[in-house]
Structure formats: structure tokens, C-alpha cells
């Protein structure tokens, strides 16, 4: 029974594996950005990002080693060309790291909630704190530069309303109702992520030499 409790569950292995892939990619991105950006605040932010990522990878390698599991095939220095010309502005990289940190917070919370072992929970507990620190740093810089875009504002309603008609959630035909704040907020968040993703894909598409990768990005 003790041996059973000591084993990693499928959910724990999945979370650790996914984080290793993502963090090795983050190291490549951070090293490239640090080689190109000119803005001192953005540079400092990516230094902090790289420091956190390498700390997390150290913990992950120790866990995989202790459990006698092979390391996932992640990204390495061979996957990034630090001499390549700059593809994006410093402002884009600032927005990028802010958006990615939001994904990190969501992912770490899920990983924490599906982990049973205390050492794994402790790891993701710390990852959440680190991600919140990075989020706070990135949003403060965005706000200070006047480039943070808030989600839409809504006027206050005079009173609450109960939903009594199916048409509220199934208005595919006929008159369209106004969006509620939850819908507007979610649409805006997805729009921001889509804009960043499109810019990233278009940039990488211009420089990849592999025809299959170019076709995939297209």
C-alpha cells in the first residue's frame, strides 16, 4: 500500500510532463528576447521569467530522477537562434509574457487541484505564487506605459433580472439580445489571446525554412 501511495498518478505525470515541455520552450523564448529587447523594464521582466523557469525545471528534473522516469523530450538551445534578427517589438514581448502568464496561472491551478502527493502540490503551490508575481510585474509595466487594455465596462442595472426564457441562451434566430458582462469579458479575453497568437504565428511563418512547418502555420 505504501508503494502504491508513493507512485505518481496519471494526472500528476501529465501535469509534470506538460510543464516540462512548456518550461523548456519558455527558456528558449526568454533567451531570444533577452538577446533582442532594448527596453530595460521588459528586459528585467524576462530575466525574472527565465529565473523562475529554470528554478521550476530544476524541481521537475529532481522529481523525474527520483521516480526513475525518463525526462520528456523538451526544447533545447538547438531550437533557438539567438543571432536571428528581431521579429517583434519590445511592446509585443511585454504583451506576450502577460498573456502567457495568464495561461500559466490557469494551468498551475489545474495541476495543483489534480495532484495528491504533497511534494507535487507544494511544487504547484509555489508555481502559482511565482506566476502571480510575474503577472503583477507584467501588468504594472503595461499600465505604467499606458498600453494595458481593460475589458469592456458595463453600466449598472437598476435591479436584478431572472432568466425565464430559453431564448436567452438559444437566440440563434430572430432579434439578438445584448451581451451580458460575463459573455463580453470572455469574448474580449479570447480576442486578446487570438490577436497575440496571430502575430506570433505570422512572425514565425516568415522565417521558418521548413515547408511543412510553414504550411502548418499558414
C-alpha positions as MATLAB code, in Angstrom:
seq = 'XXXXXXXXXXXXXXXXXXXXXXXXXXXXXXXXXXXXXXXXXXXXXXXXXXXXXXXXXXXXXXXXXXXXXXXXXXXXXXXXXXXXXXXXXXXXXXXXXXXXXXXXXXXXXXXXXXXXXXXXXXXXXXXXXXXXXXXXXXXXXXXXXXXXXXXXXXXXXXXXXXXXXXXXXXXXXXXXXXXXXXXXXXXXXXXXXXXXXXXXXXXXXXXXXXXXXXXXXX';
ca = [
       0.000    0.000    0.000;
       2.871    2.387    0.801;
       4.410    1.722   -2.610;
       1.069    2.500   -4.217;
       0.830    5.832   -2.387;
       4.373    6.702   -3.425;
       3.673    6.306   -7.132;
       2.811    9.243   -9.349;
      -0.734    9.198  -10.673;
      -1.584    9.659  -14.343;
      -2.768   13.217  -13.641;
       0.457   14.086  -11.824;
       2.638   12.646  -14.591;
       0.616   14.506  -17.222;
       0.974   17.827  -15.388;
       4.706   17.396  -14.832;
       5.290   16.279  -18.419;
       3.331   19.205  -19.877;
       5.073   21.717  -17.626;
       8.494   20.397  -18.626;
       7.722   20.880  -22.332;
       6.288   24.347  -21.729;
       9.128   25.469  -19.475;
      11.880   24.298  -21.843;
      10.130   26.296  -24.574;
       9.931   29.284  -22.223;
      13.699   29.133  -21.686;
      14.252   29.337  -25.447;
      11.835   32.253  -25.830;
      13.290   34.136  -22.859;
      16.883   33.745  -24.072;
      15.910   35.019  -27.520;
      14.009   38.000  -26.104;
      16.877   38.890  -23.763;
      19.209   38.917  -26.766;
      16.965   41.367  -28.658;
      14.940   43.716  -26.432;
      16.081   47.255  -25.727;
      13.520   48.323  -23.116;
      15.087   47.932  -19.660;
      11.781   47.100  -17.952;
      10.925   44.379  -20.467;
      14.481   43.042  -20.229;
      14.218   42.848  -16.435;
      10.834   41.112  -16.709;
      12.230   38.384  -18.965;
      15.252   37.977  -16.704;
      12.799   37.278  -13.898;
      10.843   34.910  -16.167;
      13.984   32.956  -17.064;
      15.000   32.728  -13.406;
      11.603   31.308  -12.410;
      11.517   28.887  -15.330;
      14.964   27.469  -14.623;
      14.011   27.084  -10.950;
      10.906   25.121  -11.929;
      12.870   22.931  -14.335;
      15.356   22.075  -11.589;
      12.489   20.826   -9.405;
      10.956   18.890  -12.290;
      14.237   17.143  -13.126;
      14.654   16.134   -9.493;
      11.152   14.654   -9.422;
      11.626   12.702  -12.651;
      15.011   11.444  -11.444;
      13.671   10.396   -8.035;
      10.857    8.458   -9.696;
      13.237    6.889  -12.243;
      11.280    8.372  -15.131;
      12.886    9.486  -18.373;
      12.830   13.214  -18.963;
      10.408   14.331  -21.674;
      11.987   15.430  -24.952;
      11.751   19.163  -24.430;
      13.198   22.152  -26.240;
      16.943   22.886  -26.105;
      19.385   25.566  -27.236;
      19.336   23.883  -30.652;
      15.750   25.085  -31.086;
      16.523   28.799  -30.885;
      18.790   31.037  -32.954;
      19.928   33.919  -30.782;
      21.585   35.565  -33.795;
      18.337   35.767  -35.761;
      17.043   39.310  -36.343;
      14.375   40.655  -34.052;
      10.893   39.587  -35.156;
       8.776   41.624  -32.755;
       8.763   44.907  -30.884;
       9.533   45.170  -27.195;
       5.874   46.065  -26.637;
       4.742   42.815  -28.244;
       7.014   40.764  -25.976;
       5.603   42.579  -22.956;
       2.054   41.717  -24.029;
       3.149   38.161  -24.882;
       4.594   37.398  -21.445;
       1.500   38.877  -19.789;
      -0.806   36.672  -21.872;
       1.329   33.562  -21.291;
       1.369   34.191  -17.546;
      -2.427   34.137  -17.563;
      -2.277   30.689  -19.172;
       0.323   29.632  -16.623;
      -1.901   30.622  -13.728;
      -4.774   28.583  -15.129;
      -2.548   25.580  -15.811;
      -0.847   25.596  -12.402;
      -4.210   25.811  -10.641;
      -5.478   22.761  -12.522;
      -2.244   20.855  -11.882;
      -2.484   21.671   -8.181;
      -6.101   20.526   -7.981;
      -5.445   17.128   -9.620;
      -2.348   16.271   -7.558;
      -2.479   14.058   -4.483;
       1.161   13.858   -3.418;
       2.236   16.608   -1.040;
       5.532   17.290   -2.829;
       3.716   17.779   -6.145;
       1.107   20.007   -4.518;
       3.871   22.024   -2.847;
       5.552   22.460   -6.223;
       2.430   23.782   -7.932;
       1.570   25.909   -4.917;
       4.912   27.672   -5.377;
       4.441   27.819   -9.154;
       1.155   29.652   -8.613;
       2.843   32.184   -6.333;
       5.650   32.680   -8.869;
       3.144   33.146  -11.694;
       1.163   35.683   -9.673;
       4.367   37.628   -9.001;
       5.147   37.626  -12.724;
       1.582   38.634  -13.572;
       1.740   41.571  -11.166;
       5.069   42.732  -12.594;
       3.864   42.495  -16.196;
       0.537   44.257  -15.662;
       2.183   47.083  -13.685;
       4.565   47.732  -16.589;
       1.703   47.602  -19.099;
      -0.338   50.064  -17.047;
       2.620   52.392  -16.467;
       3.260   52.517  -20.217;
      -0.418   53.190  -20.921;
      -0.837   50.142  -23.151;
      -2.912   47.848  -20.936;
      -6.347   47.385  -22.448;
      -9.101   46.718  -19.946;
     -12.126   44.606  -20.784;
     -15.383   46.426  -21.639;
     -17.207   48.417  -18.979;
     -20.918   47.889  -18.272;
     -23.490   50.302  -16.864;
     -25.094   49.299  -13.595;
     -28.581   47.865  -13.855;
     -31.349   49.224  -11.669;
     -32.369   45.789  -10.483;
     -31.611   42.129  -10.969;
     -33.409   40.036  -13.558;
     -34.109   36.320  -13.588;
     -33.723   34.359  -16.811;
     -37.105   32.820  -17.581;
     -36.974   32.146  -21.351;
     -34.958   29.536  -23.247;
     -34.410   32.153  -25.898;
     -31.863   33.844  -23.661;
     -29.336   31.079  -24.303;
     -30.665   29.907  -27.680;
     -31.187   33.163  -29.586;
     -29.886   31.762  -32.881;
     -32.826   33.232  -34.770;
     -34.736   36.468  -34.526;
     -33.722   39.523  -32.533;
     -30.390   39.378  -30.790;
     -30.156   40.355  -27.152;
     -27.323   42.360  -25.659;
     -24.285   40.540  -24.321;
     -24.100   40.166  -20.570;
     -20.876   41.130  -18.704;
     -19.651   37.524  -18.441;
     -20.017   36.972  -22.183;
     -18.405   40.285  -23.067;
     -15.495   39.624  -20.719;
     -14.871   36.128  -22.100;
     -15.116   37.288  -25.721;
     -12.702   40.131  -25.053;
     -10.208   37.846  -23.314;
     -10.311   35.373  -26.204;
      -9.944   38.234  -28.695;
      -6.791   39.487  -26.953;
      -5.292   35.990  -26.950;
      -6.182   35.470  -30.617;
      -4.527   38.741  -31.637;
      -1.299   37.796  -29.844;
      -1.367   34.261  -31.274;
      -1.920   35.543  -34.823;
       1.005   37.962  -34.535;
       3.241   35.192  -33.186;
       2.313   32.767  -35.970;
       2.736   35.388  -38.705;
       6.165   36.293  -37.377;
       7.429   32.720  -37.160;
       5.874   31.860  -40.524;
       8.025   34.490  -42.225;
      11.314   32.996  -41.052;
      10.789   29.225  -40.939;
      12.682   27.350  -43.640;
      10.754   24.106  -43.262;
       7.961   23.916  -45.859;
       5.809   21.615  -43.729;
       6.023   23.941  -40.723;
       5.268   26.950  -42.937;
       2.232   25.146  -44.352;
       1.061   24.202  -40.847;
       1.310   27.819  -39.649;
      -0.433   29.055  -42.775;
];
